[in-house]
Amino acid sequence: MDGTDRRYEPAGFLRSGYCERGYFHPHIHCVIPGGGISPNKERWIHPKYPFLLPVKALAKVFRGKFVAGLRRAHRKKRLTCAGSIHHLAEPKYFGAFLRTLFRQDWVVYAKPAFGGPEQVIRYLGRYTHRVAISNHRLISFDGERVTFRWRDYTHGNKMRTMTVSAGEFIRRFLLHVLPKGFVRIRHFGVMANCRRSESVALCTKLLDVTPLIRSPESGPPNATWLCPRCHTPMILMARLTAAQLYWRFSSEGFADSS
């Protein structure tokens, strides 16, 4: 899109599928610019309101889309109705059930941004090459059970520990292995691969933003940050404590999965 219909241009989708405890939790992160390029490509169209979607309208649309998806899945025999809800396999009873879903308001969770664009990009950047569980969260393995740390976001972001069997740990880990050929990060709109350079340059011009230009002659502040093999600048990926180093390199610890 080029802003013709004045809708926000979707910039990218990042698919993710795990939570702190390793459960299968498929979801997506979506970065959307706050505006778009005008049809004649001569100005930047700013949003009318300082938010993306009104919460109450979003709740109604989400409810409608969700119920429509249930109805479509039921019609295609893709829903399993067993046990106490076996009667919902009949279209008559399933239709009656769906009508009850419109008798009360649905709630969608929305809140103001926790920071600016830099914080958002930094937060999402941690997902791009992340594995299901980082090594520093692994505490112990006794040959049968694995103990690891996880953050309880429901109760004040407290760090807790969980112990599961080795088989269950591997099962949870493999849930997050992407299928062959699956594209994890997709770009659209101004960030589409086919015209990214042109679009970003135009956005920079219309927004009157000075582009960040890295000098090819600028090197790392310390020569020790050069790779001893290829002599190119090295990037700091993580800072490890003494305990984390022990578990990463100890013969009794886990191999580096990154």
C-alpha positions in Angstrom: 0.0 0.0 0.0 1.1 3.6 -0.6 -1.3 5.4 1.7 -4.1 5.7 -0.8 -6.8 4.5 1.6 -5.1 6.3 4.6 -4.7 3.1 6.5 -1.6 2.3 8.4 1.0 0.5 6.4 1.9 -2.8 8.0 5.7 -2.9 8.3 6.4 -6.4 9.6 5.2 -9.5 11.4 7.3 -11.5 13.8 5.9 -14.9 14.7 6.7 -16.3 18.0 5.5 -19.5 19.8 6.7 -19.9 23.3 6.2 -18.6 26.8 8.4 -18.5 29.9 7.4 -22.0 30.9 7.9 -23.5 27.5 4.2 -24.1 26.7 3.0 -23.8 23.1 1.8 -20.3 22.8 1.6 -19.2 19.2 1.3 -15.4 18.7 2.6 -12.7 16.5 4.3 -9.3 17.1 3.3 -6.6 14.5 5.1 -3.3 14.0 2.9 -0.7 12.3 4.0 2.8 11.4 2.1 5.7 12.8 0.9 7.0 9.5 1.6 6.5 5.8 2.8 8.0 2.5 0.3 10.1 0.6 -1.0 8.8 -2.8 1.1 11.4 -4.7 4.1 10.5 -2.5 4.6 14.2 -1.6 3.7 14.2 2.1 3.4 11.9 5.2 -0.1 11.4 6.4 -0.2 11.5 10.2 -2.9 9.6 12.1 -6.0 11.4 13.2 -5.9 9.9 16.7 -2.9 9.1 19.0 -3.8 5.4 19.0 -4.1 2.6 16.6 -7.6 1.2 17.3 -10.5 2.2 19.7 -10.7 -0.5 22.4 -14.5 -0.9 22.4 -14.7 -1.2 18.6 -11.8 -3.7 18.6 -13.6 -5.9 21.2 -16.7 -6.1 19.0 -14.7 -6.8 15.8 -12.6 -9.4 17.6 -15.8 -11.1 18.9 -17.3 -11.2 15.4 -14.2 -12.5 13.8 -13.7 -15.2 16.5 -17.2 -16.4 16.3 -17.1 -16.4 12.5 -14.0 -18.6 12.7 -15.7 -21.0 15.0 -18.7 -21.3 12.7 -16.4 -21.9 9.7 -14.4 -24.5 11.5 -17.5 -26.3 12.7 -18.9 -26.3 9.2 -15.7 -27.9 7.9 -15.7 -30.6 10.6 -12.5 -29.3 12.1 -13.8 -29.0 15.7 -13.9 -32.0 18.1 -16.9 -31.9 20.4 -16.5 -34.6 23.0 -17.4 -35.3 26.6 -19.8 -32.8 28.1 -20.1 -30.8 24.9 -20.7 -33.7 22.5 -24.1 -32.2 21.7 -22.4 -29.2 20.1 -21.5 -31.5 17.2 -25.0 -30.9 16.0 -25.4 -27.7 13.9 -28.6 -26.8 15.7 -27.0 -26.8 19.2 -23.8 -25.3 18.0 -25.7 -22.3 16.5 -27.5 -21.8 19.8 -24.2 -21.8 21.6 -22.7 -19.2 19.3 -25.7 -16.9 19.9 -25.0 -16.8 23.6 -21.5 -15.4 22.9 -23.0 -12.1 21.8 -25.0 -11.6 25.0 -22.1 -10.1 26.8 -19.2 -7.7 26.0 -15.9 -9.2 25.2 -12.6 -7.7 26.6 -9.5 -7.1 24.6 -6.3 -6.2 26.4 -4.8 -2.9 25.3 -2.5 -0.4 27.0 -0.4 2.6 26.2 3.1 1.9 24.8 5.7 1.4 27.6 8.2 3.5 25.8 9.2 5.0 22.5 10.2 3.4 19.2 13.6 2.5 20.4 12.3 0.5 23.3 9.8 -1.3 21.1 12.5 -2.3 18.5 14.9 -3.3 21.2 12.2 -5.5 22.8 11.3 -7.2 19.6 14.9 -7.5 18.5 15.4 -10.1 21.2 13.0 -12.4 19.4 14.7 -12.5 16.0 17.4 -15.2 16.7 16.1 -16.4 20.1 15.8 -20.1 21.0 12.9 -21.4 23.1 15.0 -21.1 26.4 18.3 -19.4 26.9 21.1 -21.3 28.6 21.3 -19.0 31.7 17.8 -20.1 32.7 18.8 -23.8 33.0 19.7 -24.6 36.6 20.3 -28.4 36.8 19.9 -31.8 35.3 20.1 -34.9 37.4 19.9 -37.4 34.5 16.1 -37.6 34.7 14.7 -34.1 35.5 15.5 -30.6 34.3 15.1 -27.6 36.5 14.9 -24.1 35.0 13.9 -20.6 35.8 10.8 -18.8 34.5 9.3 -15.4 35.0 5.8 -15.2 36.5 4.3 -12.2 34.8 1.0 -12.7 36.5 2.5 -12.2 40.0 4.8 -9.2 39.8 7.4 -10.6 37.3 8.8 -12.8 40.0 11.4 -15.4 39.1 10.4 -19.0 39.9 11.7 -22.4 39.2 10.1 -25.4 37.5 11.2 -29.0 37.4 10.0 -31.4 34.6 11.1 -34.7 33.2 13.8 -34.7 30.5 11.3 -36.0 28.1 8.8 -33.3 28.8 11.5 -30.7 28.6 12.5 -31.9 25.1 8.9 -32.0 24.1 8.3 -28.4 25.0 11.5 -27.4 23.3 10.7 -29.1 20.1 7.3 -27.3 20.0 9.2 -24.2 19.1 11.3 -25.7 16.2 10.0 -24.0 13.1 8.9 -26.1 10.2 11.2 -26.3 7.2 10.7 -23.3 4.9 8.7 -21.3 7.5 9.4 -17.6 7.2 9.5 -16.2 10.7 9.8 -12.5 9.9 7.8 -11.0 7.1 7.8 -7.4 5.9 5.1 -5.5 4.1 4.3 -1.9 3.0 7.2 0.5 3.3 9.4 -2.3 4.6 8.6 -4.8 1.7 11.8 -6.3 0.5 11.1 -5.3 -3.2 11.1 -1.6 -2.4 12.5 -1.1 1.1 15.4 1.2 0.2 13.3 3.5 -1.9 10.4 3.6 0.6 12.6 4.2 3.6 14.5 6.9 1.8 11.2 8.6 0.9 9.8 8.3 4.5 13.0 9.8 5.8 12.7 12.7 3.4 9.0 13.3 4.1 9.4 13.1 7.9 12.5 15.4 7.7 14.6 12.9 9.6 18.3 12.8 9.3 19.3 9.3 8.2 21.8 7.4 10.4 25.0 7.0 8.3 27.7 4.8 9.6 31.2 5.7 8.5 33.0 2.7 6.9 36.2 4.0 8.5 34.9 4.0 12.0 36.1 1.0 14.0 35.3 -0.5 17.4 36.5 1.5 20.4 38.8 -1.3 21.4 41.0 -3.4 19.2 40.2 -6.5 21.3 36.6 -6.4 19.8 38.0 -7.5 16.4 37.6 -11.1 15.5 41.1 -12.7 15.5 40.2 -14.8 12.4 38.4 -12.4 10.0 39.4 -9.1 11.8 35.9 -7.7 11.6 34.1 -6.0 14.6 32.6 -8.4 17.0 29.1 -7.9 18.4 28.3 -8.4 22.1 25.4 -10.9 22.3 25.2 -11.6 26.0 26.9 -10.9 29.3 27.3 -14.0 31.5 27.8 -14.3 35.2 30.3 -16.7 36.7 27.5 -19.2 37.5 26.2 -18.9 33.9 29.6 -19.6 32.5 29.9 -22.6 34.7 26.7 -24.2 33.5 27.4 -23.3 29.9 30.9 -24.8 29.7 30.8 -27.4 32.5 30.8 -31.0 31.3 27.8 -31.6 33.4 25.9 -28.6 32.0 23.9 -28.2 28.8 25.4 -27.7 25.4 25.0 -24.3 23.9 21.7 -24.4 22.0 22.2 -21.0 20.4 
